[in-house]
Amino acid sequence: MPQQPSITSWTRIEPRTRAADMSPGLAAATADPLWLLARQWQVGEFRGEDAGSPVTVRVRAQAAPLARYRPEGGPVPGTAVPIDPTLPLEAVVEREPAPLAHDRRLAAQLGLDLLRALRSAGVSPAIVTAVLAAYPLPAPAPDTGDPAVPAIPADDDTAGYHAVTTGRAPDGLALLRERGPGRIPIPADQTAPVARAVQDWLATAGEPAVAAATGRAWNQERMEYAFAVAARDDTGETVLEARGYHGDRLDWSDLDVREEATLGTPPPLDAVPAAAVEHVVRTVLPAVAAYPGMPATRWWEMEDSRVYWGGITAEGTDLARMLVAEYATGYANDYFLVPLDLPVGSVTRVGSVVVTDTFGEQILIPPAGPDWTLFRPSTTPAAGATGPRPAADLLLTLPTVLDTLDGEPVEEVLLARDEAANLAWAVEHSATGPAGRAVALTPRPAATPPAATAPGGVLHYRLTTGGPENWVPFVPVPDPAHPGRTLLKRLGATARGAVLDRSVPMTVPEEEIPPGGTRVVRHWQLSRWTGGRTVLWLARARGAGRGGASSGLRHDVLEELR
């Protein structure tokens, strides 16, 4: 095939001066130099301070790891225990025992795991059959219909799961409590393989229940978490407490430094390993504190054309927008970022910051004053102290996760005000069922009133109409410890979930249930921790409600029976 001639061509545009001297082009002369001088004067470029730009920054600091944790959700603080470094702090604070008493799904899974371990160890099929017969899964408890004995109903999911697992899986929870199949006789030749299978099974099953001290971080009355952590360095022990943590995401702003406090008896200074407290000395290059789209800080510098600062508009409530614009246009040259790598889960005290500028001068930067509190936790004054709460001179890096996968709520409770009835209600929408999943709680149908014995209508007096069965009432009562303060006390024992735990009395301060209500859920959270480990825990979270409630409660009612 003959070669076709190419018609492609290129044209390069390049500047060409008509004079031999290139100085006029490089001078970048302007047509109105007076206008340029006026603009430089207007923005303050002529006000020199004889100050050089920072070139290097040397930082000296001391980082102490968070070593101890104490839950404080109950009326009496728990015992301080070492922080588990293999878990994020959210899991340490939020985790609570799973509902083992009626979690049939977990019982079946543990039982099946034991059967696999027995078969892998070469145990005879007769022993496997004996384990199935000696440890049957209990049938779901029927709902008796008695309001005095509230029970979580067995829904279709639970009934189907029970039908599938009955005769195929033993009760793994019962086997875990007994540390193996102790109800059946084991022949002498099978003792060794059974013991080996049970040991392997226990190593993988672990302990579903957590320590008793862990569950006390949840404050039942305030419906929030309360805990304290401590770090110990050369200067002593630093205690940080969290009051009002609602769950889901834990950050440095949730904790305050508690002055003149310790978590019990602290270990002596010489008991702290020398390697635990890290003495940081870094010399780094500072960078201008900027963000994408910020206007250039110097003349004759190309800017991002997508951001038009001349078109900024702000209303009376756009304070943050105006602060950002003022910083970018007036103070962008005054702030720098100094990168500093710190260990995760530590309290860092900065000893000194020395800046070397372009003139070779070294300047010691003092700590920021009380007006700058970003990334610095506040202090909780000692008992009896008054005045403002200054920020602590430390940096806090918590061992927390970046994100979690949240499961569907296994329990949901809405707390709302009923102004017409002068009550507050806790509406249990769902609770954890026997299969480990959420079961919707709906009121039972009302009983049919008895027929009248006399012909025609008969008036029947009722003291109160009551509320739906899944609505738990809270009545206002005076606070005996604080005159003039009102508490909301739960009445009856009809609660069926763990949030309203009917086994203990529950009294809620009135301010904890605002006019818009509040919502408390229990759900599973899954996340990855250092080293790629997967962490799963059952936690609670509190959020905004859905407004007020109207139960239709009435008092002194005359009803006509026909």
N, C-alpha and C positions, 0 to 999 in steps of 0.2 A: 504494500500500500504506500503510495508516495507521501513523503513528509509534507505536512501543511506548514506554510510559513507563519511565523509568530508575528502578531501585531501588538504585543504587550510592550509598553514603554513606561519609564519612570521619570518623574520630574522632581528634583529636590530643590526646595526653596531655602535659600540661605542668605543671611544679611550681607550687604556690601556697602562699604563706606566710600564716599567719593573723595574723601580727604585722606592724607597719609597719617593723620593724628587721630587716634581712637579715644582720646581723653574726653571730648564732649559727650560721647555716648555712654561712657562708664560713669560720668558724673551724675546721671539721672537728674538733670536740672528740671525745675518746675517753672511754669509760666508765672506763678504768683508765690514767691518765697515768703512774702509777708503773711499770707494766709496760713502757710505751713508753720511758721514760727508762732502765730497766734494759737493754732491748734495744739502745738507742743506746750505752750504756756498754760493753756486751758486744762490740760490733763495732768499738769504738774511735773513735766519732764525736766523743767529747769530747777526744780527744788532738789538739789543733790544732798545726800546725807553722808557722803564719804564712806559708804559701806560697800564691802565687796560681796559677791555672791558666794554661797557656801560651796565648797569643793568636796570635802570629806567630813564625816560625822563619826565620832567614836562614842560608843554607848557602853556603859558598864551597868550591869543589872544582876539580880539574884532571883532565880526561879525555883520555887519550892513546890513539889507535887502535892495535890490534894490527897491526903492520906486517910482521913477518917470521915465517917458519915453517921448521922444520927437522925432517925425519923422523929418528928415532933407533932404528928397529927392528932394523937390521943391526948387525954387530959394530963397524962404524965409522960414526959419525954422518954423515948426508948434508950437503949444502950448504944453507945458509940461503937461502931465496928469498922474494921479496915475496908476501904473502898476496893471493890473487885475490879482490877484493871482489864479483865476480859469482857466487861459489859459497859455499854454507854451509860451515862449518868441517868438518862431518862428511864432506862430499864430498871436501874437500881431503885429509883424513887417510885415509879408508877406501878411496877409489877405487883401482882397480888395472886393469892392462890386460886387456881382454877376450881370451878364447882365440881369437885371430885365425887361428892356424895351421889350425884345423879347424872354424871357425864357418861352415858352409855357408849358413846362413840370412842372416847378415850379408853374406856375399859376393854372394849372389843379389840382396838388396835394393839394395846399392850398384850392382851391374851394371844392374839395371832402372832405377835413377835416372839412370844415364848414358845409357841408350837413350832415355829420355824427353827428356833435355836435348838429345841429338843431333837428335831429330825436331822439337823445338820450334825449334831453330836453323835448320831447313831443310836439314839434311844429307841427301844422297841415300840412298835405301834400300840401295844396293849397299854403302856404307860400314858401315851398321848390320849388314848380313848378314856382312860381313867381320869386324867386331868379335866377333860371336857365334862365328864359326868359329875365330878366333885366340885367344880367351880362354875356352875351355870350362871348366865347373865340374869339378874333379877328382872322380873316383868315390871313395866312402868306402873307406878302407883295410880290407881283410878281417882278421878275427881269425885269426892263424896258429895259436893254441893253444899257443904256446911261452911258458911262464911267465917265461922270461928276457927276453922282449920283450913286456911287458904293453901292451895296447892297449884303448881304450874301444870296446866293441862297437857296431856299427851296428844300432840297433834298427829296429822297423817304421816309426817316425816318420821316421827319417833316410832309410830306403829309399824311402818314399813321397814325401818332399820332393825327393829326388834325381830320381825319375822324373818329377815334375811340372816341375821347373826345367831339366832337361837339354834343351838346344837352344832354350830360351826366354829364358834369362838368362845373361850372361857372368859371369866371375869378377871381381867388383868389387874384391876385395882385391888381386888381381894388377894390375888397372888402377890402383888407388890407389898401389901401390908404384912403378909406372912413371910415375905422374903423367899418365896418358893412354894412348891406343892407339898405342904406339910400334912395335908389331910389324907393322903393316900400312902399305902405301904410301898416301898421301893425295894426290889430284890437286891441282894448284895452285889451281883455282877453288874447292876445298872446304877449303882450309887455314884461311881466316878463320872460317867458321862452325864448323868443328870446334874450333878454339882457343877460340872464344867459348863453346861448349857445355861444353868441359872446364873452363874457368875457373869458369863458373856451378856446375858439378857439384862441383868441389873446394871452393867456398865453402860449399855446403850440406852436403857430406859431412863436412868437417872431418877431424880426425885421430883415428881410433878409439883409437890407443895414446896413453897419457899419458907424461909425463916420467919418465925413469928414476929420479929421486929420489923420486917419489911412492910407488912401491911398497915402499920400504924402511921405511915406518912399521910394518908388520906384523912382529913379532918371532916368528920361526919356532920358536924354542926355548920361549919363554914362552906362545906362542899368544895374543898380545894386541898392542895397538897401543902404540907409544911415540913421542912427538914432543914438540916444544917450540915455543912461540910467544913473541914479544917485542914490547914496546911501549916507545917512547922519548919521554920528556918532558923538562922542564927539569932534573930531578934526575938524569937518566941513563937507562940501559936496564933494564927490568924483564923478567926471563925467567921464564916459567911452563912447567913440564914436566908431562907426563902419563905415568905409569908404571902399567900395569895397566888400561888402557881396553879393555873387551871388545867394543866395537862397539854399534851400534844407536842409543843415545841419549847424547849428550855434554853434560855439565853442568859448572858451576863446581867442583863437588866432585871432579871427576876430575883437576884440575890443582893443583899446588903451586908456590909461589914458590921458585926456586932462587937462593940467596944467592951473591953475588960471582961471577956468571957472565954471559957474553954469548954470543950466537949468532955466533961468529966475530968479525970486525972490525966494530963498529957504525959507522953513519954519524955524522959530526960533528953536534954540536948545531945548528950553523947550517944544516946540510943538511935538517933537519926543517922542513917548511913551517909558517909561523906559524899558518895556518888549521887544520892537522892537530891540534894540541893545543888543546882547547877549555877555556877558563877559565869555569867555571860560577859564577854568582852568582844565587841565587834566594831570594825571600822568599815563603813559602808559609804556608798555614793548617794546623796540625796536626789530626789526627783521632784519636780514641780507638781503640786497637788492640782491636777487638771482632770477634765472629763471630756469625752468626745463632743465636738461642736462648740466648745468654749472659744470665745473670740481671742485672737492673738494678743499677746501682751506688749508687742513692739510694733512700730510702724514698718511698712514695706515688707510685711510677712503675709504669705498666702493663707487665706482662711477657708473654712468649709462653707461653700455657697449655699448649702441646704439649710443653714441656720441664719435667719434674718433677725438680728437683735434689735434693729430699729422698729420692728413690728410687734414687740412685746406688749401685751395688754394684761392688765391685772385689775381685779376687783378689790373691794375692801377686805375680803377674807383671804386673799392670795398672798399671805405673808411669806410662805416658803418660797414661792416663785420670785418674789422681789429680793429675798435674801440671796438666792442663787445668782440672780442677775447682778446684784451689787458686789458680791464676791468676785464674779468673773470679770467685771469691768473696773473694779477699784482696788482689789486686794489679791489678785492672782499671783503677783510677784512676791508676796509676803509669806506664803505657806509652802512647806516642802514635806515630802513623805520620806521617812527613813525606814527601810525594810529591816525587820528583825525577826528571825526565826526563833520561836519559843516552843517548849515541849507542850504537848496536849495535856490538859488537866493540871494546870499549875497556876500559882499566884506569883506574879513577878513584881518586884520592887526595883525601880530604876534608880541607880545610885548617882550617875552623872551623865551628862550629854555635852560633849565638847565639839564645837564646830570650827573647822579651819576654812577660812575664806580665801578669795583669790589674791589677797595681799599677804597671805601667810600668817595672819593673826589668828590666834586661838581664843575662842570665846566660850565661857561656861554658861550654858543655858539653864536658868533656874526653873523649878517646877511651875506649871500653870497655876494660876490663882483659883480661888473658889468659884469663879464664874464659868470656868471651862470644865465640864463634867462628862464629856463624851467618852465612852468606854471606861469610865471610872465608877465603880459601884458606890452608892451612898453609904453613910454610916448610920447605924442605929445607936443613939446615945444611951449611956448607962442609965439605970433607974434613977429618977429624980432630976435628971439633967434637962435643961430647957434651951431653947434657941434653935437656929437653923441646923439642918443636917448637912455638914460639909461632905465633899467627895473624898474618898480614900485615895491615898497616893500609891496605887497599885493597879496592875493590869491583870484581868482574869480571863483565862482561856479554859473553857469547860470541855470535858470529854463527852461531847454530845454528837449526835448523828446529823447529817445534812438533810436527810429526807427519810420518810418511812412509807411503807405500803399499809394503808389502813383498811381493815376488814369492815364488813357491814356490822352495825351495832348489834351485839347480842343482848343488850338491854337498853331501854330508853325510858326516861322519866322526864316529864314536863312539870315544872312548878310554876303556878300562876296565882294571881290574886282574884278573889271573887268579892268585889265590893258590895254587891247586893246582899250577900249572905254574911259579910264581915268575916270571911275566912280566907285561908289559902289552901290550895289543893295541890297534891302531888299525883299527877295522872300517869299511871304506869301503862305505857303503850305496848311494851314488850318486855319479856324476861327470858333468861337462858333456860331453854327447855331440856328435857332428859337426853336429847341427842346432841347437846352442845351448841345448838343454834337458837336464834331468836324465835320466840313463840308469841304471837299477838295475844294480848290480854283484853278480852271483851267482856262486858258485863253479862251475867246470866240473865235470862228473861225473868221479868218480875212475876212473882206468884199471883195467881188469879185470886181476887178477893172473894171471901165466902159469900154465898147467896143470902139474901135477906129472908128472914123467916116470916116476916109480915108482908102482906100484899102492899104493893106500891113502893115508893122510895123511902129509904131509911137513912138518916144522917149518921155518919160514922166520924168520930173525932180522932184525929191523928196529931200527936205532939209535933212530929216533924216528918217530912217526906223522905229524908235521907238523900244520898247521892249515889251515883253509879258505883258498882262494886270495885272497879279498878281506880276509883278516885279516893285517895286517902286524905282525910281532912287534917288541917293544922289550925288550931284555935289560938287567938292571942291571949297571952298570960303575962302578968307583970314579972319583971326580972327581980328576984329577991336580992341579988348582989348589987344591983344598980337601980335605985329608985328612979322612976320616970322612964325607964327603958322597957320596951315591949319585946317579948319573945313569942315565937310561934311553936306551939307544942303539938306533936303528932298524937292523934287520938286513935284508939283501937290497935289491933294487931292484924289487919287485913293485908298488909303489904306482902308481896310474893317475890320481889326481887332483892338483889344484894345492895342496891343503892339506898333503899329505905330500910334495910336490915331490921326486921321486926323483933329480933332477939334482944335488942338493946333499946333503951329510951332514946328519943330523938327530939331535940329542941333546936330550932333554927333562929338566929337573930333576925329581926324584922327586915333589916336592910339587905339581907341576902336574897330576898325575893322581891325584886323591883316591880314597878307597875307593868313593865313589859314581860316579866317572867324570866325564867332561866331553864336551861335544858342540860341534863346530865346523861351521858351515854357511857356504856362499857363496850370496848371493842378490842380486837387483837391488832397488834402492830408488829410489822416485820421490817427489819433493816439489816444492813451489813455493817460490821465493825472492822477494826484493824485486822489485817491479815486475811480478810475475806470471810471471816466467820459470820454466819447467819444468826441473828438474835430475834427471838419471838417472845412477846410478853403480852399479858392481858392488863389493860389500863383503863382509866376513866378520863373523861374530858368534859369540861363545862363550857357552855356557850350561851348565846342569847336565846331568849324564849320566843314565843309567838303571840304575845299580848295577854290580855286578861282572859278570864274564864267565867262561864256562867253554868253552874251545875243544876239550876232549877230548884234549889233547896228552898223549902218553905216551912214555916212553923205555924202551929195552931190552925190546922186545916180541917174543914168539915167536908167530907166526901159523901156523896149519895150512892148507896149500894142498891142495886136492883136485882 
